[in-house]
Every structure is written in C-alpha cells, then in structure tokens.
Amino acid sequence: MKPCVWLWICACAQMALVWSAHSGNAQSPAASIPRPSERQLHWQRKELIMFLHFGVNTYTGREWGLGNENPNIFQPVDLNTTQWVDAAKRAGFKEMILVVKHHDGFFLFPNPYTNHTVQYSSWRDYKGDVAADFVKSCHDLGMDPAFYLSPWDRNYYNMTWKPSYNAFYEKTEQWLVTHYGQFYELWWDGANAVANRSVLYEWDKWLDILRSSQPSAVGGGCGGTGGVFDCGPDTAWIGNEGGKAPETVWSWHTASIEFPTADKAPVYGPYFCDVSIRPGWFWHENQNNQLKTLSQLVDIYFQSVGHNCNLQLNVPPNKSGLLQDGDVARLLEFGEYISAMYETDFAAGGNATTSSAVAGHPGKAVVDPDVDTYWQTEAEDKDMTITLELTGQANGADNSAAAPTVFNVVMLQEYLPEGQRVAQHIVDISNDGKGWTTVGLGTTIGNKRLYRLNADTTVPKMLRLRVMATSGSVGSPAISRFGLFKAGPLTEE
C-alpha cells in the first residue's frame, strides 16, 4: 500500500477548521469539561439499539396517523414480544425502544386518562397491554427496555393547542414510569405539523418525572424547534433519519433549546443515528421486499457507531404482532457480520512504546479488552504518540496457520469517563519503523472511531497513533482501545 499523502492534503484544512471551531467552546480547565453521567455512559456503550414502531398506523398504512382511528382496528392476534427481543439479542442489540404512543395519540398500554388506547380494542377481551408484554420479555432475556412517548398527540389536540395537554402528558408519563418496572430510556419527539409547537411543552417537568422514578433512564429524542434537534438532555439526535453521522462528532456541545444551560455552557449529550430497515417507520406489506441490504446496513454501522454515535435501527412488527421473517433474517445477517468482524484483534498483545504515560495508565492498556483501562499522556507531552509492535498474538493467543493475515478495519476508542478530548489524529502502519503508511486520518474519536480500508492489507509489524490535537484546554488524551480487525466481503444484492 502506498502512503496516503493525498488523504492528508485533502483533510488537513478541514480538520484544522473543525478543531479551531470546537476549541472555542472549551476554554475551561480539563477538570471542568463535560463528562458523561453513569446513565449516559451505560447508554453510549450499548452502540446498537432497536426501535419498534407499532400501533394503529400498522393497520391503516399511514406513517403519521390522524388521531381519530377506531382502537378496535388494533388486533395483533399473534403478538409475541419474546420473538422481538430474541431476534434483537441474537443480533447483538443491547436496548429496545417501543413506541407506546406515536403522533396519532394511540397508546399501547391502558392509559387511564384517555380512551384512545389498546384497552379499547377487543383484542384479548379489552385487557391487552403491549408495554407489559414487552417489558417482561426484555427482563426475561436480559435486554434493556425503553419507551418512545410522542409529545404531539393528534387525538388530544391535533393542530390546535390545548393548554391542558401538558397536565395530561405529565399524568400519562407518571403512569408509564411507575407501572412497568425499570427501563432505560424515554424518547421524546418534537415532530409536529405546526412549527415551534414544542416550545409549549413543559420539558423540565417531564424530566423531573423521569428522574424521580427511573433514575437509570436517559431522556432524549429530537426537539425540532428552531433548527436545533437535539432535545436532550441526556442524548442528542444527529439531525437526519438516514442513520449516518458526519466524520466529526463531539459528545459535548451546546445545549438544546428545550434544555438550555446558564451562560450557554456546553453539555455532555452523546448522539444517536436513527434509521429504519424499511422505507417506512411502520410496517407496510408492500415494503416486505424493500429491506435495506446487508451492505447498506454495514455502511450505516460504520458511519454511525464508527463515528461516535449509537445506531437506533427500526424493525417494525407486522399486523400479527410479529417481526416479519425477512426482517429478522436481515437483522441476524447484519448482527453476524458485525460479530464476526470483531472476533480477532490483530493488535492484541502488542508491545507498546509511548511518548509519555501517566502513572497507572500505561500504553499496554490500549490492547486489552477492558474498557475501564486506558493510556493517558502526561500533561506536558506535545507528541502524544503510541506505537505498537505487533507480536502475532491475536486476541492474546498464538495465530494458527489458518488465521487471516490481513486486516481492513482500524478501531480507536477514548476512555469516556474522562470526557471526549481528541480533536485530530493519524493512524500509521510500518514494517520497519522507518517508512510509514497512513491508514487513518481524522478528527474526533469518542466512544468508537472505525476506519474501513478500501482493500485488505497485510497485518503490519508496527502500528502507530499520533494525537495531533485535543479540543481547547481539555487535557491530555485518554485512549482505551486501539485495534485492527478484518471485516468480511460484501456483495450488492
């Protein structure tokens, strides 16, 4: 492989601009930069989250319901939430978000404050409760349950605002957070057919209700007011529904309009990318043969999880209450591909040489699988470099003759409890320590940065990371993982 000189020329100016722009938000000492809470850290490390859009739209064929649907059209006669959770778990997902109310205002649980709920469907003799089934299946199979509860409600107020709605939403949320055991995320959505409607919502009260009964749950979603879409306060939306993030993604940034901070102080709010496995968010029979290909899903993974975001992939149940067979097959194919990619780390066991290292945080920490160990440079270190001499001990064991000798993926991870710090970095490989080839050139790292090479490359004898800049006065970088992997071939379907 020839040195990627052209990559350096094309990216340098862009990286300098990004670094300069973000450093303006970080003038305080490293001790005061935003860091994740325990709930945020738990959420951010999940990486793969499944969305489940299910409701009256499943039966009407709409994406945005009207709010006047007859609840009795909701008839998931074969509902099997364990099938949902089992498929997600086998595919490597760590959390599932069930849409218990979309914009049409129909509830998948028996909300006592309205008659637009599953309780008014004859399904299960008017005693159905999808949320209860879902949470039980999650808890039984070791999956983190979560809920999406749309603020817009076309059944309650549609296009004409009713001030009483805030009290209705608060009572509803209180019911939800106290009747279904522990869950881990509440997804708010500022989408509305009327501009700037979300400024009328009592966001702070909603957050207080969540915190009081579900302290481990993050609150997030998308706001949709004034061009600021990360409603927060715990998570942030990347701003599109294509599942892809830009190269530069900072987990700390300006607070949203919905949850502002004093003096516009930055907040820690890791991003997610949401996308559906189908063209629509709800199940439609005519989309059964329009699933995203494996290649498309893998590309989305590299540009979401590989760009410091969580991926929230929507897989909607059908009218029977099951995930469609084709959707499950594609989901499992995706999960198996990603799992196989991480089976062998060709950097594992490498011997580390560093420009400096803080006591207790040596270079060798980047090649162990423990996310709570990390290499950190000394504060005065200007080189901020770590070099690994690869020993052929993939994942800590001798490589067999049959083991692959090529890689095509580079992975970097920062130690998030210390905050996100790296603003510019370069990854190089060499076989003699003299001639170096650049295989990764970028800005932010965060929870995970993945580089996918254009071609399989022989595993080198030496691997090097150079941190060229951190953001403002945030302190020295803390790197948790540095690895090389082999992703399988992909063919267009």
GIBEL-V493606 format. One record per helix or strand. SS is the DSSP state (helix for helix, strand for strand). FROM is the first residue (numbers start at 0). TO is the last residue. If there is no record, write none. Layout:
# GIBEL-V493606
ss->SS from->FROM to->TO
ss->SS from->FROM to->TO
This chain:
# GIBEL-V493606
ss->helix from->4 to->22
ss->helix from->29 to->31
ss->helix from->37 to->43
ss->strand from->47 to->51
ss->helix from->56 to->59
ss->helix from->70 to->72
ss->helix from->80 to->89
ss->strand from->94 to->100
ss->strand from->106 to->106
ss->strand from->116 to->116
ss->helix from->117 to->119
ss->helix from->122 to->125
ss->helix from->129 to->140
ss->strand from->143 to->148
ss->helix from->164 to->178
ss->strand from->184 to->188
ss->helix from->196 to->199
ss->helix from->202 to->212
ss->strand from->217 to->221
ss->strand from->224 to->224
ss->strand from->227 to->227
ss->strand from->234 to->236
ss->strand from->251 to->252
ss->helix from->261 to->263
ss->strand from->266 to->267
ss->strand from->269 to->275
ss->helix from->284 to->286
ss->helix from->293 to->301
ss->strand from->306 to->306
ss->strand from->308 to->313
ss->strand from->316 to->316
ss->strand from->322 to->322
ss->helix from->324 to->340
ss->strand from->350 to->353
ss->helix from->362 to->366
ss->strand from->374 to->375
ss->strand from->384 to->388
ss->helix from->393 to->395
ss->strand from->405 to->413
ss->helix from->415 to->417
ss->strand from->421 to->429
ss->strand from->436 to->441
ss->strand from->448 to->457
ss->strand from->461 to->469
ss->strand from->477 to->484
